[in-house]
Amino acid sequence: MRRERIVNAALAVLLLGFPLWAYWAGEPFLITLATRAAILALAGVGLNLALGTGGLVSLGHAAFFGAGGYAMGVLAWHAQMYAPMNIAGFEIAGTKSMPVIWLVAVLTGALLASLIGALSLRSSGVYFIMLTLAFGQMAYYFAISWPAYGGEDGLSIYVRNGFPGLNTLDPIQFFLLAYAVLMAVIWFMARLQVSPFGLALAAARQSPARVQAVGIGVFRLRLVAFVISGAITALAGAMFADLNRFISPTMLNWHTSGELIVIVVLGGVARLYGPVAGAILLVTLEHVLGGFSDFWQIWLGLGLLAVVLFARGGLVGALAGRAVAHD
């Protein structure tokens, strides 16, 4: 759909152009805001695969987001303390390398999603929602009761992890890295949506009985989508923790899951760039309205209500039309 491609390109240019302008204007804080939006958009892209394409309303994606954050925090903390981890009698050194941390975060998120999905996907509807919520809260309370890594107080990382060839402490360089990862994942999602797997997953959302009747396992389709979704969300969690140089159990709380759903709904469920639009809007509202009132979430709630009632396709749908495009 041509109009949606134009909207998508405009969103990509806006997310890139704003921090470049902020860099020229000498406003590093605005660059950090744009980085936060890019990372939250990445988490939203992960959720959108399960929620938008698969029709799986998950209130437990904070578990994957937080798992990625803790994967980063644990590895970086052991590296900065020069103290190896002892796992089943084996000593494993920490690391400050982002590529290694991202790989561990993705694998952790995928493993956790496979376990949660294998149990939760045996149900549907409100039961699936409540099961994912329960698993997410289990992860949250586990983090609170994990004193080795800060417990309820969280854990600080003194220096941001490194990426080959970049100075990640420079806000604009870290933003460009986050932006590149976001664009790469969106490209992957675009290819996935038009692949046989993506088309079958979308069909399973609309009519699971018909998909099952032609010999395609709906449970397996949804489980694979859930695992990919969890892995991407965990990657975003690792980058988010690196941005803040801090991890805490709040990353695993159900409020974080709700925030990710709000991002997807605001931007447009099943829209390729919907999470980008939703993250930009959420971070902008938080920054602008938060300067006027501590209760800025009231206005966010009104905006969300307006989107649900009058713009079912979210911001992208309102700009591009109601039909969902997959490329």
N, C-alpha and C positions, 0 to 999 in steps of 0.2 A: 504494500500500500504506500503510494508515493508520499502522501501527507504525513504518515507516521515516520517514514524515513527522514523527512525534512525535520520533524520535531526531534527525532533521535539525534540527528546531527547537530541541531541547535543546542540540545542539552549537553552533548559531549564537548562542544566548543565553549559553552558557558562554564562548565566545570573546569576546563583547562584555562580559559582566558582570565577568569576572575583572579586566581592566585598569581598568574603572571603579571597582571596589573598591580596586585598587592605587592609583589616583589619589586616592581618598578617604583611604586609609591613608598616603599620602605615600611610596610605594614606586616611584619611577620605573624602577628596574631591572626590576621585574616587568612593567611596561608594555612595556619594550623586548623582553622575552621573548615576550610576547603578540604584539607586532608581528612578531617573527621567525617565530612560528608561523603567523601570517596570510599572510606572504609565501611561506613554504615551502609552505603549503597551496595558494596560487595556482599555484606551479610544479607541484605535484602534480595540480591540476585540469587543467593543460595536458597533462601526461604521461598522465593517465587517459583522455583522449580517444583517444590513440593506443593505449595499452596495454589499457585496459578495453573501450572501445566497438569499437575497430578490431582488437584482438588483436595489436598490433605491439609486441613487446618490444624497446625501444630502450635501448641502453647508451651513446647519444651525445647525450642531451638536455642534458648539461652544456654542450655546444657552444652551444646556444641560450641557456641560462641565463647563460653567460659572455659571449656576444655582447651580450646586453642590458646586462650589467654594464659592459662596455667601451664600449658606446655612450654610457652615462651618464658614465663616467669621462673619455672623450676630450672630449666636449662641455663638461663642467663644468671640466675642467682648462684647456682653451683659454680659457674664459670667465674663470676666476680669474687666469690669467696674462696676460690681455688680448693674446693672440697668436692671430690667425686661422689656421685650417687652410688648407693649400695643396693642393688636389685638382685634378689635371689642369690646373694653371695658374690655377685659380679660387680666390680667397681666401674662405673661409667662416668666419664668426665662431662661436665657441662660444656656449653658452647655459646659464643656471642655471634655466630654466623647466621644471618637471616635465612638464607636458603636452606640450611640444615634444620633450623627451627621451624620453618614453614612446612617442610616435609614431615617432621614429627607431628606438627599440629594437624595437618591434613590426615595423616594416618590415625591419629588419636580420634579426630572427629568422625572419620569413616567407621572405625571400630565401634565407637560408642553408638553411632547411628544404626549400625547393623544390629546391635544388641537391643536397643530401644525399639527399632522398627520391626524386628522379628517378633516381638511380643505385642506391640501396639497395633500393628497392621492386621492382626487377627480380629480386630474389632472395627467399627466404622462409626461415623457420625459423632455424636456427643461423647460416646464412650472412648473413641480414639483421642478426642481433644483432652478428656480428663486423664487418660493414661499418659499422654505426653506431658501434661502438666505435672502429674505425680512424679514421673521420672526426672523431670527438670528440677523439681523441688528437692528430690532425693540428692541430686548432685549439688544443689545449693547448700543443703545442710551438711553434706559431707565436707565441703570446702570450709564451712564455718568451724567444723570440729577437727580441722587439720592443722594443729598448732605448729608443725614443722615448717609450714610456709605461711605463717602469719595469722592463720585462723580467721577470726572475724575482722581483724585489723588490716588484713591484706599484706601485700609484700611489695616493697619498692625496689626498682632496678636503677642503679646509679647512672649508668651511661647507656644510651640507646645502642642496640645491636648493630652490627655492621653488614654492609652489602658490598661485594667486590666492585671497586671503581667509583664508589659514591661516598660522600660525607653525609651520613644519615642524620647527623645533628643539624645540618643546614635545612631549615624548614622547606625550602623550595625543592631541594633534591629529594627529600623524603616524600613530599607530595607527588612529584613526578613518578617516583617508584610506585606509590600506591595507585596512582592514576593508570599507569601501565598495566599493573596487575588487574585492575578493574576492567579495563578495555579488553585484555586477553580473556578474562572469564566471560565477559559479555559475548565476545566472538565465539567462544566455545559453546555458550548457551544458544546462540543463533544457529550454529551447525547442529546442535543436539535437537532443537525443536523441529527441524525439518528432516531429521533422520528417521528411519523406520522405528527406532525406539521411541523418539519423541512423539511421533504421530500415534503410535500405539498407546502411549501413556495418556495423551489427550483424549483418545477414543475411550480409554478405560474410565476417564473422569466423566464422560458423557453417558456411556452405556457399558458398564462392566460386564453385564450378562452377555452382550453381543460379542465383546472381545474374548470372553471365556469360551463362547460357543465356536469360535473359529480356531481354537486350540492355543491361544496365547494366555499364559499364566498371569492373571492380574496381580496376584500377591507378589510374584517375582518382579514384575514391572515396577510396582510401587516401592518395593524394598530397595531396588537398585536406585530409583530416583531419590528415595529418602537418604540413602547412604551418600550419594553425590551431593545432595543438598547439605547434609551435615558436614561433609568434608570442606565445602566452600565456606560455610559459615564459621567453621573452626579456623580456617585461614584468615578470615576477617578478624576473628577474635585475637589471634596472635599479633596481627598488625595493629589492632586497636590498643592492646596492652603495650606494645612497643611505642606507640604514639604518646601514651600517657606515662610510660615508664613505671607503671603501677598495675598490679592485679589485686582484685578483691572479690569476695563472694557475690557482690552485687552484679557482677557480669553474668552470674548464673541464675539470678532471680527471675521470677515469672514476669516482673515488670519489663525486663529487657526483651523477653519474648513478645510481650505486648507492643513494645516500641518498634520491633522489627515488623510486626504485622501492620502497625499504623503506617510505617514507611511504604510498604507494598500497596496498601489500600489507597493511600493518598496519591501515589504515583500512578497506579493502575495495575490491578491484578492481571497476571499473564501477559503484560506488556513488557517487551524486552528491556526498555529503558525506564519502565515504571519505577523500579527502586532508586534509580538515579534522580528522577524528578522528586520522589518522595523524600529522599535523604536531603536534597538541597533545600526543599521546602521546610522540613523539620528543623534543620540546623539554623536556617534563616529566621524562622519564627522564634526559636529558642534564644537566639542572640538578640534579635530586635525587640521582641515583646518582653524578654526577660529583663531588659534594661528599664522597663516601665513598671513592671509588677512581678512579684514573686509567684503570682497565680496565673502565669501566662498559659498554663495548660488548659485553662477554661476556653481560651480563644482557639487553641488547637483542637479541643473537643468540638467546638462549634464548626470549625472548618471540616473536621472529619465527618460530622453529621451532614453537612452540606454536600460533601462528596458522595456519601452513601445514598442520599435522597435524590440528588439532582445530577450527579456525574458518576454513574456507575463504572465508567471506564477510567476513573481517576483523572489526574491532571493531564496525562498523555492522551487518554481517551477524549477528554474535553477539547483538546487542541487538534487531535488528528482524526476524530470520528470514532464511532462506537465499535466498528469491526476490529477484531484483534488480528494483528499482523505478526507473523513469526519471523520475519527477517528484517 
